[in-house]
Each structure stands twice: as C-alpha cells, then as structure tokens.
Amino acid sequence: MLASKSGKLFRSACFCVLLAAGTTKAGMAADVSDAPSSPHMGGTLRLVAASSGGTLDPQINYSGKYINLFANVYDGLTTFRKADGLAGADVVPDLAEELPHPEDGGLTYTFRLREGITFSNGQPVTTADVVASFRRIFRVGSPTAGAFYGAIKGADACLRSPTDCKLEGVIENPATRSITFHLTTPDTEFLHKLAFTHAVILPANAPDHDTGNVPLPSTGPYQLTAYDPNRFLKLERNPYFKEWNAQAQPFGYPDRIDYTFGIPDEAAVTAVENGQYDWMADPIPLDRLGELGSRFTGQTHVLRHPAMYFLPMNMREAPFSSLKARQAVNYALNRKAMAILYGGPGIARPLCGMLPSTLSASSTQCFYTKDASPESPAPMWRGTDMEKARNLVRESGTYGQKVTVIAANTSVDLAMGAWVRDMLQNLGYRANLRPLSSALAFSYMQNSDNHVQIGVASWSADYPSASNFLDALLGCENIHPSSDSSINIPGFCNRDVQSLMDKAKTDVSLSAQAQNALWQEADRRVMEQAPVAPAIEKDAVILTSPRLKNLLFTTVNQLLFSQAWVQ
C-alpha cells in the first residue's frame, strides 16, 4: 500500500511531457473546443476525504475511493454504461468498436480497437498496448489477476512466474486492429471483467511494477496531474480526449477535479453542507445523519448499491483456526446493532450470508441466529444466541485467548470495531481494538504477514454479480500469502465450494435460475465453515454541496464525477 515519501509531491511523467510540449499550461483548463456546448461546462469539482486511497496504479488499486475516480480517467476494451440506475450495470464497448459474440463455445473473443484514440501523453493507442496491458495485470500482481483473468490461456503460467508472463491467449493483429482472447474455460462474465478497472489499457512501456505516487497516461476525459498522498490529488482535462462513445466515456463537465485529504469525517460533513467541498468519500458519521434528514434533505441522497460490512476471520490464526470459534462470532454478532451503528434500518439491514438483496441470487435465509444453523436456516435474522456462542467458545478450547480487532479509523468503522471488541470480551476473549488509517486498513488485513485475527471490513460490488462477493472474497485463487493484494482475507479454500462457483461461472448452458441456485448453495456451504461473519448490507448515503447538480449515480461506479455540474 502507498506511503508518503518525505512529504514530497510526485508528478507523472506524462504531466511533464505535456508541459514540455506546450499542450497545456499549469493552472489552466485543457482546450474544450470539441466539448458539447453547455452553460454547465467548467469549474472545479471539489472532493474531500480523511485520507488518500493508496497507489495511483489503476491495475493494482482496489479501493473504492480511487476506483470510482479512475472511471473518469482510464478506459478498457469494454466498460459499464455511464447511466443512472440499473442501466449502469450494462456492459458497452469502450476502446473496442463493438462487443464481440463469443465463439468456440465461449472460448474465443475477438475485439476491434477503435481508431484515432490517444493517451494523455500524445501517444496513439495500439493493439500492442492492449496485449502489454493484460500481461502487466499478472506482472504487477493485480489483486484480481487470478479471479478475473485466470481463464485466459497462459494465465496459470503467469500466476506461477509473473515476471516471465507471456499470456499466449491474447493475440494482436495490428493490420486489422484486432485483439483475440483465447480462454481455457468459458467465462459467463468475461465481458464484465474486461470492464473492470484492473483491465484498463495503458501504454506498452508502462513499468512492470506498482507506480505508487506516479500517475500513468490515460485515455479518459481527465488525467491525474499532481499527487501528495498526505494532502491532495489533482485532475485536469486530458487535452487529447475526444468523445468516441458517450455511453462509455462522456465528455466531462468540470474543468478540474481537486481531491483534498486530511479532513476528518465530522469536519467534512460540515464543509460539504456549507459548500466548501462538493462531495465526501467517507461514510457519514451516525451522529450527523439526523441533521441531514431534517436540514439538508436536498443535499442528501440514499441510493441502493450492492455493498456490505462483514467480519473476516483468519482461519490460519488462533483462535479462529477453530470452526467453533468462528461459529461463535456468527451467533454472537448483533446485526441489528451493526445496522444502527451504520445509520439505522432506513439505510442498512442485517445480512446473514454473503449475497446482498440487490443481487438476483440473494436469499433471506439466516444460518446463525436463534434456533438456526447452516443445516437448518431460519427465514430471517431473529437475534443473537449468546448462550450457544459462549458454549462454542468453551468447546473450542480458545476461551481466554487474546484477540485484536482491526478497523479503519472512520467514525462508523471505529464504532463497529468497538462493538465487536466488546462482543469478543463478552464471549470470554481478551480483546482489544486497533484502529488504522482508512487508506491502510483493508490492505493490512489482506497481508498474511500481519497475522490479523479478525477485522471490520466493507465491500462494494465491482459489478453486480454473486461471484463478486463469494468468489472474489473467498475463492481459492484469491489467496496470495505475504501480499497486500490477497482479497481472500480468511484464507478460505474449499474445493467443493470452489467447484460450485466455477460451474456457475463457466457453464454457459445454465439458466439464470440454475446459476442462482448454485450460488445459493455455495453461500450455504461457505457459512457452514464460517470464514466470515456477514453483518449488514448497506445503501450508499451521498452528501453533496448546494451547488452540485446533475448527480448521476451508476450501479458500478456510484457518483460519476465527470457529469457533475458545478458551474
């Protein structure tokens, strides 16, 4: 994860090239002569957060704080439609001219690269850039390399030896501007995975390592121009951008986007209310929700989004190497209390499995509640069973052991972390809470070298699919020891469960109903082993300034910054 280097400001090589070429001047907007005529064009969109979001490398960063921002900066062959509501989950062609029809029973996809697209450093986008970008996913150890792109021919060899990655399954034909992907097994969500940020197209000469504080050249309407992870991130117009498909990447309204760091969430709420900033990244503190509902209703937006809070438990660290200890946490977790800590039943609901209700495969069954078990679930969450939980702790032989809870230092996460600590103490553990910066907490939990026992974590969909919750968070291929990019925090790997998930992902003959049934069975079997304790599903609560208009909330990227009116 990214760390500041002596507080110095790092600028991208592409920014320096643009200055040298005289294309743009510091502090001035890029030429917008090709932009649609609108009185809303111009101005600076001002974002605020308690801390930065980590590396600027778009193929490595896995924080919602930056991935949602990168949607306005980078492009893949495909992307999600930049549209409000359910339409925002549709895959549309981006750098590719059109979506291909899979061939060979779902094993072959051929794309044709659009002509005339240029990176923000003036370099044309070529098929060689596409091939190199997909190799780079494996060479830099992208968090989703195995989970999303492991079906590409040659991916297994790339995962074993990233530096030697050739990825034979991606073939270019410069003469026809075509790129062909050969898969080893069908993937019913392959076009969705190509639309995710980690598959953006970068110049072929992009370094094969995490670029950290240094931005990479981009193709979208904005480019990253300056970054101090302790203070700010600045975006300006990409002077080479010309709109090729408004559904994929529309021209942006603001001339600049300024992201300020170091403002605590309580102060950020006040600042956005008063119009000093236009949007805040951190969750709204519980004690401020009342005033938003009574005094700032026009600036407060509650929107459904596939997202959750959960407690990952490390299956390789005591006490949670014991199944009974993990089950005890699930029985003891007061999901109603967690919903209240997030903001109440209007924006959060108890969650008993890994599939939020916004997904078609979701189920209301509850495995760990009063008079229930994974073998005999209840129709809904009915409350905790502390007696059963305490008995399980004693039977596990872990009573009295020391447990440290990791949580981000935002108001909501800290409150949840404190509640979990008290719950563990009530179960008989010697528990304490260790808060970490919100920029570091999730990656810290992922690294097995940190020996994290249990944490408070949140997760939002990369795209609305059951696989993005079950397989992404608990798939065998997402265990990467000693890495900050090991999304499978518990280290859960069950071959029977993986077989169910793989069938749901690859069997193109299955109906949607049959696929959903497989995901529900995988969810039940996961909860038998209790590697996590699902807590709540949550809605997005967005606070905007009085001047921000045209709020476009997409299913995948949430607030689409490029379309905000601030002028």
FENLINWO-V703053 format. One record per pair of residues at least 24 apart in sequence whose C-alpha atoms are under 7 Angstrom apart, sorted by the first residue. I is the first residue (numbers start at 1). J is the second residue. D is the distance in Angstrom with one decimal. If there is no record, write none. Layout:
# FENLINWO-V703053
((I/J/D) (I/J/D))
This chain:
# FENLINWO-V703053
((1/54/5.8) (1/55/6.4) (1/440/6.8) (1/443/6.7) (1/484/6.8) (2/54/4.7) (2/55/5.0) (2/212/6.0) (4/229/6.0) (4/230/6.8) (8/228/6.7) (9/227/5.9) (9/228/4.9) (10/213/6.1) (10/214/6.1) (10/226/6.5) (10/227/5.8) (10/228/6.7) (11/214/5.9) (11/225/6.2) (11/226/5.0) (11/227/6.5) (12/214/4.9) (12/215/4.9) (12/216/6.6) (12/225/6.4) (14/120/6.9) (14/121/5.0) (14/217/5.9) (15/225/5.8) (17/121/6.6) (18/121/6.3) (29/236/6.7) (29/237/6.4) (29/255/5.6) (30/237/5.3) (30/238/6.8) (30/239/5.2) (31/239/6.2) (35/251/6.5) (40/253/6.6) (40/565/5.6) (40/566/6.9) (40/567/5.1) (41/253/4.7) (41/254/6.1) (41/567/6.5) (42/253/5.9) (42/254/4.6) (42/255/4.8) (42/567/5.9) (43/254/5.1) (43/255/5.4) (43/256/6.7) (43/566/6.0) (43/567/5.3) (44/254/5.5) (44/255/5.9) (44/256/4.7) (44/257/5.5) (44/258/6.9) (44/566/6.8) (45/254/6.2) (45/256/6.3) (45/257/4.7) (45/258/6.2) (45/278/6.5) (45/566/6.3) (46/257/6.0) (46/258/5.0) (46/259/6.1) (46/277/5.0) (46/278/5.2) (46/279/6.9) (47/258/6.1) (47/259/4.6) (47/260/6.2) (47/277/5.9) (47/278/5.8) (47/279/5.1) (47/280/5.9) (48/259/5.5) (48/260/4.8) (48/261/6.0) (48/263/6.9) (48/268/6.9) (48/277/6.6) (48/279/6.4) (48/280/4.9) (48/281/6.3) (49/260/6.4) (49/261/5.0) (49/262/6.6) (49/263/6.0) (49/280/5.8) (49/281/5.2) (49/282/6.1) (50/261/5.4) (50/262/4.6) (50/263/4.6) (50/264/4.7) (50/265/6.1) (51/261/5.0) (51/262/5.3) (51/438/6.7) (51/439/6.0) (52/229/5.5) (52/230/6.9) (52/261/5.9) (52/439/5.9) (53/439/5.1) (54/439/6.1) (55/212/4.5) (55/213/6.1) (56/211/7.0) (56/212/5.6) (56/213/5.8) (56/214/6.6) (56/215/5.7) (57/210/6.1) (57/211/5.6) (57/212/6.2) (57/215/6.8) (58/197/6.5) (58/198/6.0) (59/137/6.3) (59/142/5.8) (59/197/6.7) (59/198/4.1) (59/199/6.7) (60/142/4.8) (60/143/6.4) (60/198/6.7) (65/281/6.5) (67/197/6.7) (68/557/4.9) (68/558/6.9) (71/557/7.0) (72/220/5.9) (72/221/6.4) (72/222/6.3) (72/562/6.1) (73/218/6.0) (73/219/6.5) (73/220/4.4) (73/221/6.1) (73/222/5.0) (73/223/5.7) (74/200/6.1) (74/218/5.2) (74/219/5.5) (74/220/5.1) (75/200/5.1) (75/201/6.2) (75/219/6.2) (75/220/6.3) (76/194/6.7) (76/195/6.0) (76/199/5.9) (76/200/4.1) (76/201/5.4) (77/194/6.7) (77/195/7.0) (78/191/6.8) (78/194/5.9) (78/195/4.7) (79/195/4.0) (79/196/6.9) (79/248/6.1) (80/195/6.2) (80/248/6.7) (81/247/5.3) (81/248/5.5) (82/247/5.5) (82/248/5.9) (82/249/7.0) (82/554/6.5) (83/554/5.8) (84/552/5.6) (84/553/5.3) (84/554/4.9) (85/553/6.8) (85/554/5.9) (85/555/6.1) (86/555/6.3) (88/554/5.0) (88/555/5.1) (88/556/6.7) (89/463/7.0) (89/555/5.6) (89/556/6.4) (91/192/6.3) (92/248/6.4) (93/248/6.8) (94/245/6.9) (94/248/5.4) (106/186/4.9) (107/182/5.7) (107/183/4.8) (107/184/6.6) (107/185/6.3) (107/186/5.3) (108/180/7.0) (108/181/5.7) (108/182/4.8) (108/183/6.3) (109/180/5.6) (109/181/5.1) (109/182/6.8) (110/178/6.7) (110/179/5.7) (110/180/4.2) (110/181/6.3) (111/178/5.5) (111/179/5.2) (111/180/6.3) (112/177/5.5) (112/178/4.3) (112/179/6.4) (113/177/5.3) (113/178/6.0) (118/219/6.4) (118/240/6.2) (119/217/5.9) (119/218/5.2) (119/219/4.8) (119/240/7.0) (120/217/5.3) (120/218/5.3) (120/219/6.0) (120/223/6.8) (120/238/5.6) (120/239/6.8) (120/240/5.8) (121/217/6.0) (122/240/6.8) (127/172/5.9) (127/174/6.0) (127/177/6.2) (127/178/7.0) (127/179/6.6) (128/172/6.9) (128/204/6.4) (129/201/6.6) (129/202/6.2) (129/203/5.2) (129/204/4.4) (130/201/5.7) (131/170/6.2) (131/172/6.9) (132/204/5.1) (133/201/5.6) (133/202/5.8) (133/204/6.6) (134/199/6.8) (135/165/6.2) (135/166/6.5) (135/167/6.1) (136/208/6.1) (138/162/5.6) (138/165/6.9) (139/163/5.4) (139/165/6.5) (139/208/6.0) (140/208/5.7) (140/209/5.1) (140/210/6.4) (143/485/4.8) (143/486/6.5) (143/487/6.9) (146/477/5.7) (146/478/6.7) (147/472/6.4) (147/477/6.0) (147/478/6.3) (148/193/5.8) (151/183/5.3) (151/184/5.5) (151/185/5.9) (152/181/6.9) (152/182/6.0) (152/183/4.3) (152/184/6.1) (153/182/5.8) (153/183/5.1) (153/184/5.4) (185/506/6.6) (186/506/4.9) (187/505/5.7) (187/506/4.7) (188/505/5.6) (188/506/5.7) (188/508/6.4) (196/462/6.9) (220/249/6.8) (221/251/5.9) (221/252/6.0) (230/261/6.3) (230/262/6.8) (231/260/5.9) (231/261/4.8) (231/262/6.4) (232/259/5.4) (232/260/4.5) (232/261/5.5) (233/258/6.2) (233/259/5.0) (233/260/6.7) (234/258/4.8) (234/259/6.2) (252/562/4.3) (252/563/5.7) (253/562/5.9) (253/563/5.7) (253/564/6.5) (253/565/6.3) (254/562/6.6) (254/565/6.9) (254/566/6.8) (265/410/6.9) (272/544/6.2) (272/545/5.2) (273/545/5.8) (274/545/6.9) (275/545/4.8) (275/546/6.1) (277/545/6.5) (278/544/5.2) (278/545/4.4) (278/548/6.4) (279/543/6.1) (279/544/4.8) (279/545/6.6) (280/543/6.9) (283/412/6.8) (285/411/5.5) (285/412/5.9) (286/341/6.5) (286/342/6.3) (286/343/5.4) (286/412/6.9) (289/343/7.0) (299/543/5.6) (299/544/5.2) (299/545/6.3) (299/546/6.3) (300/542/5.7) (300/543/4.7) (300/544/6.6) (301/541/5.7) (301/542/5.0) (301/543/6.4) (302/539/6.5) (302/540/5.7) (302/541/4.6) (302/542/6.4) (303/539/5.7) (303/540/5.2) (303/541/6.6) (304/539/4.9) (304/540/6.2) (305/358/7.0) (305/539/5.7) (305/540/6.3) (305/555/6.4) (306/356/6.2) (306/358/5.6) (306/460/5.9) (306/461/5.6) (306/464/6.6) (307/356/6.9) (307/459/5.5) (307/460/4.1) (307/461/6.2) (307/537/5.7) (307/538/5.7) (308/458/5.6) (308/459/5.4) (308/460/6.5) (308/536/5.6) (308/537/4.2) (308/538/5.6) (309/457/5.6) (309/458/4.2) (309/459/6.4) (309/534/6.6) (309/535/5.5) (309/536/5.4) (309/537/6.4) (310/456/6.2) (310/457/5.5) (310/458/6.2) (310/532/6.7) (310/533/5.7) (310/534/4.3) (310/535/4.9) (311/454/6.5) (311/455/5.4) (311/456/5.0) (311/457/6.1) (311/532/5.4) (311/533/4.9) (311/534/6.3) (312/454/5.7) (312/455/5.8) (312/489/6.3) (312/490/5.7) (312/531/6.4) (312/532/4.4) (312/533/6.6) (313/453/5.8) (313/454/4.6) (313/490/5.2) (313/531/5.6) (313/532/5.6) (314/452/6.7) (314/453/5.1) (314/454/6.3) (314/489/6.6) (314/490/4.1) (314/491/6.5) (315/490/5.4) (315/491/6.2) (315/492/7.0) (315/531/6.7) (317/451/6.9) (317/453/6.0) (319/398/5.7) (319/401/7.0) (320/453/7.0) (322/396/6.4) (323/529/6.4) (324/392/5.4) (324/393/6.5) (324/396/5.5) (325/392/6.4) (325/393/5.4) (325/396/6.0) (326/530/5.7) (326/531/6.7) (327/530/5.9) (328/389/4.1) (328/390/6.8) (328/392/5.7) (328/393/6.3) (329/389/6.9) (329/533/6.9) (330/368/5.8) (330/533/5.2) (331/368/5.1) (331/369/5.7) (331/384/5.6) (331/385/5.4) (331/386/6.7) (331/389/5.6) (332/384/5.3) (332/385/6.0) (332/386/5.3) (332/389/5.8) (333/384/6.4) (334/383/6.8) (334/384/5.8) (335/535/5.3) (335/536/6.4) (338/416/6.5) (338/535/6.7) (338/536/6.8) (339/536/6.1) (341/412/6.5) (341/415/6.7) (341/416/6.6) (342/412/6.0) (347/538/5.9) (347/539/5.2) (348/536/6.3) (348/537/5.7) (348/538/4.4) (348/539/6.2) (349/536/5.3) (349/537/5.5) (349/538/6.7) (350/381/6.9) (350/535/6.1) (350/536/4.4) (350/537/6.5) (351/534/5.7) (351/535/5.3) (351/536/4.5) (351/537/5.7) (352/381/6.9) (352/534/5.6) (352/535/6.9) (353/523/6.5) (353/534/5.8) (354/469/6.3) (354/470/6.3) (354/523/6.4) (354/534/6.3) (355/466/6.3) (355/469/6.7) (356/537/5.9) (359/464/6.6) (359/465/6.5) (359/466/6.6) (361/466/6.5) (361/516/4.5) (361/519/6.5) (361/520/6.4) (374/524/6.3) (374/527/6.5) (374/528/5.5) (390/427/5.4) (399/428/5.5) (399/429/5.9) (400/428/5.5) (400/429/4.6) (400/430/5.9) (401/429/5.3) (401/430/5.9) (402/429/6.0) (402/430/4.6) (402/431/5.7) (403/429/6.6) (403/430/6.0) (403/431/4.6) (403/432/6.5) (403/453/6.7) (404/431/5.7) (404/432/5.0) (404/433/5.7) (404/434/6.6) (404/453/6.5) (404/454/6.9) (405/432/6.2) (405/433/4.7) (405/434/5.9) (405/454/5.3) (405/455/5.2) (406/433/6.3) (406/434/5.1) (406/435/5.9) (406/454/6.5) (406/455/4.5) (406/456/6.4) (407/434/6.5) (407/435/4.9) (407/436/6.2) (407/441/6.4) (407/455/5.8) (407/456/5.2) (408/435/5.4) (408/436/5.0) (408/437/5.6) (408/438/4.6) (408/441/5.4) (409/435/5.2) (409/436/5.5) (409/437/5.5) (409/438/5.9) (410/438/6.7) (413/456/6.9) (417/456/6.2) (443/484/4.9) (443/485/6.7) (444/484/6.4) (445/489/6.5) (446/483/6.9) (446/484/5.3) (446/485/6.4) (446/486/5.0) (446/487/6.0) (446/489/5.0) (447/481/6.7) (447/482/5.2) (447/483/4.9) (447/484/4.7) (447/486/6.5) (448/481/5.6) (448/482/5.2) (449/482/5.3) (461/556/6.9) (462/556/6.3) (463/556/5.6) (466/519/6.7) (471/501/6.8) (490/531/5.9) (492/531/6.5) (497/522/5.4) (497/525/6.6) (497/526/7.0))
